[in-house]
């Protein structure tokens, strides 16, 4: 027969052993949350600096005009039509986007971020995985318009200021 002392010892040991997985799970979740928050803050800081740079850039200025002229002169040259540049995307109807992109983690832990000003005067954002400097889409046929680009690559319009551009646009099924 168990004494009350033995029964209490078993109870305490059981509680201790059952609490260890709970504490470990809380530590793992807390560390994951802290790390994700740190990465999201860095992404938001990048957005602020990038929006400032893109806002200051003249869409009719020499820098933009030079890259645009270079891309137009190389249309149809080689195996694939060059429609993406280092900071510009050129549509077949001559509309263009001046962009910057931030490569996130391919695991979905931190989303990619594409921010752009369009020749139509609008601002766009996307979390599509364009991969390092648009390498992932260069083999695609060039879009006919900014609207087609937006549809194809999950780009959304925004006001050019708010943090709405930090929301996920792609993949939509997550």
N, C-alpha and C positions, 0 to 999 in steps of 0.2 A: 504494500500500500504506500502511495506517495504521501509525503508530508506536505504541508502548505509551503514550506521552505523550498522543496524540490520543485513543486509546481510553479512557484514564482520565478525560479531560476530558468526553467524551460521557457516560460512565457517571455522573459526578458531576452533570452537568446534568440527566440523566434522573431521577436520584434526587431532586434538588431539585424539579423540576417535578412529580413524582409525590407528593412529600410535602406540597406546598402544599394540595391538596384535603383531605388527611387532617387536617392541622392546622386548616384552616378548619372542617371538620365537627366536630372535637373542641371547638373554641371555641364554635360554635353550640350543640352539645349541652350543654356545660358551662354556658353562659349560660341556656339554657332550663331546665336542672335547678335552677340557683340561684334563678331567678325563681319557678319552681313551688314550691320549698321555702319561699321567703319568704311566698308567698301561703298555703300550707298552714299555716305557723306562725301567721299572722294569723288564719286560720279556727279553729285550735285554741285560740288565746287568746280569741277571741270565744265559743267553746263554753264555756270555763271561766267567764267572766264571766256568761254567760247562764244556765248551770246554777245559779250562785249566786243570781241574781235569781229564777229560777223556783222554786228550793227554798225561798226565804224567803217566797214569796207564799202566802197562805192561800187555798185553793180555796173556802172558805166565807166569806171576808172581804168587806168592803164594796166594794172595788174590783172584784172578780170578780162579785159579786152585781149591782152596778149595770149592768155591761156585759151580763151574762146577761139581766137583766130587760128591758133595752132591746131586745135581739135577739128575745126571746120576744114582746114587744109588737108588733114589726114583722113577725111571721111572716105570710106571704101578702099583705103590702101591696105594691102596685106590680106591675110586670111579672114580676120575679123574687123569689123568697123570699130574704130576707137571712139567710144562715146563716154568713157569715164576718164577723168584726169585726176591729178593729185588733190584738187579741191573743187572740181567742177564735174557736173554731169550734163551732157548735151543731148537734147531730144532731137528727133528727126525734123520736127517743125521749128527748130532753132530756139525753142524755149530752153532755159538752163537753170540749174541749181548750183549755188556756191555752197559748199558743205564742209563740215568737219565731222569726223567720227571717232568714237572711242570704242575700242575693242573690250568687251566684257569677258566673262568667263564662259566657255562653251557648255558648262554644266547647267546654266540657267541660274546659278547662284547670284550672279550680278549680270544684268542685261547689258547688251551693247547699246550704244546711243549714237544716232545719226541726227545732226541738226543742220538745217539748210535754209537759205534765203532764195526764193525763186525769182526769176525774171518777171513773174506775174505779180510781184510785190508781196507775196505771202510767205509765211514761215511754215516749215515742215519739220517733223521729227519721226523717227522710226527706231525700233529695236531689232529690226531685221539683221541677220548675221551677214553683213557685207564682206566680212573677213578683211584682213589687212589691206588697206587702201583699195578696196573694191575688187580685189582679185577674184572673189567668188562670183561676180556677176559680169565680168568683162567678156566672157564668151557668149552671154545672152545677146539676143537681138536688141538693138537700142529701142527704147520706148518712143512712141510717136509724140507724146506730150507729157507735161508734168502730171496731169491727171492719170495717165496710163502708168507712169512711174510709181505714183502714189498707190495705185491699185495693186500693182505687181509686187511691190516691196513693202507693203504695210505701212506706208507713210501717212501721217495724219497732219492736218493743218492745226496751228495753234497761234496764239497772239504774239509770240516772240519774246515774251517776258515771264510768263507764269511757269510754275513747276509742273504743269500738266504734261510737259514734254518728257518727264521722267517716268511716265506710266508705260506699261508694256503694250506694244502693238503687235508683236509677233514672238513666238507663235501664239495664236489666239486660243488654242485648245488647252492651254495650261491654266 
